[in-house]
Amino acid sequence: MRTLFFVQRFLATLIDLIIVYLPVLLLVQLIFTSKEVSGIGNFLAAILFVLYNLISESSFQGKTIGKFFAKLKVKTVSTDLLEVCQREMAKLLYFLPMVGWIFVLVSVVMYFVNGQFLHDKIGRSEVTVSD
């Protein structure tokens, strides 16, 4: 069951990445064409993607576009904006150059050990199947 839920969450993330992150990344790359500022552009795209997650999950009952189609929603311990923001800001770890993949790997291992990804643990939240 945990593997099936992992696939469901992965597909939700993939939908969000394709629909939101990739177009934002391409737009930012067009704006920041110089090699010196392309790293800043990549990080700006990641920040905008996290901001999209924050706004979507706080405005649409814990759902992003991907979570809507995957029939998932985020439930947090508190509805305080800082608590929700903690979860989403933790996702920036995955976008860090050179070490982001380590955080992704740690997060996946954490999921299969205790059922929560790294950003879920930091943000004291859980993703559940929506009604």
Legacy VTK file of the C-alpha trace (Angstrom):
# vtk DataFile Version 3.0
C-alpha trace
ASCII
DATASET POLYDATA
POINTS 131 float
0.000 0.000 0.000
2.842 2.375 0.860
4.377 1.813 -2.585
1.084 2.566 -4.315
0.715 5.769 -2.302
4.330 6.663 -3.195
3.482 6.282 -6.890
0.378 8.438 -6.407
2.450 11.168 -4.735
5.174 10.877 -7.372
2.635 11.349 -10.172
1.141 14.382 -8.397
4.605 15.904 -8.124
5.358 15.095 -11.750
2.157 16.838 -12.871
3.070 19.942 -10.843
6.612 19.941 -12.198
5.450 19.667 -15.811
2.569 22.145 -15.585
4.162 24.761 -13.317
7.896 24.326 -12.715
9.096 23.658 -16.280
7.321 26.665 -17.843
8.579 28.902 -15.021
12.105 27.527 -15.440
12.019 28.133 -19.200
10.720 31.661 -18.706
13.393 32.438 -16.114
16.071 30.977 -18.406
14.915 33.301 -21.179
15.172 36.281 -18.826
18.527 35.271 -17.293
20.460 34.265 -20.397
23.927 35.052 -19.045
25.935 32.125 -17.614
26.821 34.151 -14.508
23.211 34.602 -13.431
21.734 31.298 -14.655
22.238 29.759 -11.190
20.260 32.623 -9.687
17.594 32.042 -12.329
17.358 28.353 -11.456
16.970 29.167 -7.768
14.382 31.847 -8.594
12.371 29.235 -10.531
12.541 26.913 -7.511
11.367 29.708 -5.199
8.459 30.495 -7.547
7.526 26.801 -7.640
7.549 26.625 -3.839
5.463 29.803 -3.730
2.960 28.173 -6.103
2.768 25.168 -3.741
2.290 27.427 -0.736
-0.493 29.462 -2.347
-2.237 26.426 -3.839
-2.192 24.323 -0.703
-3.329 27.161 1.535
-6.049 28.358 -0.859
-7.448 25.117 -2.300
-7.978 22.819 0.692
-4.416 21.458 0.692
-4.268 20.704 -3.025
-2.060 21.683 -5.919
-3.008 20.878 -9.517
-1.114 17.593 -9.295
-2.672 16.650 -5.954
-6.116 17.470 -7.360
-5.683 14.989 -10.216
-4.044 12.400 -7.933
-6.874 12.824 -5.403
-4.517 13.860 -2.584
-4.442 16.700 -0.086
-2.050 18.050 2.533
-3.142 18.108 6.159
-1.059 20.183 8.542
-1.045 20.166 12.333
-1.685 23.891 12.319
-3.236 26.207 9.759
-0.760 28.909 10.749
0.916 30.337 7.650
4.381 29.902 9.190
3.751 26.185 9.725
2.591 25.731 6.138
5.494 27.844 4.914
7.989 25.619 6.773
6.858 22.583 4.798
7.106 24.322 1.475
10.418 26.059 2.198
11.915 22.669 3.085
11.318 21.687 -0.548
13.973 24.206 -1.570
16.522 21.697 -0.243
15.697 19.473 -3.230
16.653 22.240 -5.661
20.079 23.025 -4.157
22.878 22.652 -6.706
25.169 19.642 -6.232
23.528 18.414 -2.985
19.826 18.543 -3.824
19.832 14.943 -5.000
21.161 13.881 -1.579
18.143 15.497 0.103
15.837 13.782 -2.412
17.467 10.428 -1.643
17.233 10.995 2.131
13.604 12.023 1.701
12.689 8.874 -0.258
14.441 6.638 2.285
12.594 8.447 5.096
9.312 7.811 3.298
9.863 4.068 3.060
11.050 3.895 6.683
8.401 5.995 8.462
5.850 7.027 5.807
6.800 10.714 5.645
9.050 12.612 3.274
11.606 15.064 4.655
9.430 18.100 3.899
6.439 16.401 5.583
8.474 15.809 8.726
9.862 19.361 8.822
6.451 20.897 8.149
4.625 18.560 10.555
2.160 17.583 7.863
0.811 14.528 6.125
-0.589 13.875 2.694
-3.827 11.920 2.614
-6.279 10.724 0.015
-8.953 13.377 -0.477
-12.663 12.656 -0.312
LINES 1 132
131 0 1 2 3 4 5 6 7 8 9 10 11 12 13 14 15 16 17 18 19 20 21 22 23 24 25 26 27 28 29 30 31 32 33 34 35 36 37 38 39 40 41 42 43 44 45 46 47 48 49 50 51 52 53 54 55 56 57 58 59 60 61 62 63 64 65 66 67 68 69 70 71 72 73 74 75 76 77 78 79 80 81 82 83 84 85 86 87 88 89 90 91 92 93 94 95 96 97 98 99 100 101 102 103 104 105 106 107 108 109 110 111 112 113 114 115 116 117 118 119 120 121 122 123 124 125 126 127 128 129 130
